[in-house]
Amino acid sequence: MGGIVMPYGTANVDVIQSSTTGTPVQFNDGSGTQIGTLCRAWVNSNGTTSPGTVRASFNVTSVTKNATGNYTVNFTNAFADANYGIAISTGSNVSNNQGLTIASRLTSSVGLYSYNNSSVLSDSDYCGVSIFG
């Protein structure tokens, strides 16, 4: 592990870059123990449109609406493996509660199912996905 060691203070930089291609920047505490990484992909999309309308995103090329309540989030840059963590959220402008579950996990995409409060596949107005790994 190389680099600049700053015992105290603030680093003001425009770019932080991993020294290894495809490896996220990692944050370590004072003893060298890893304490986290940055979010590697995220999206806020509307699942009622086809294809899914991306409101905002990072490292996501598109959201594909495969069928009612069935979506694929496609990554701009594929991951080295599919062992990443996923945080998901959903919501709807209508009065039923919604749930979002992971349908598949690939290096190039993640599949999602959206359910209404009757456990039936249903489109979601708001689908939020964050990928860490």
Buried (B, 14 or more C-beta within 10 A) or exposed (E): EEEEEEEEEEEEEEEEEEEEEEEBEEEEEEEEEEEEBEBBBBBBBBBBEEBBBBEEBEBBBBBBBBEEBBBBBBBEEBBEEBEBEBEBEBEBEEEEEBBBEEBEBBBBBBBBBBBBEEEEEBBBBBBBBBBBB
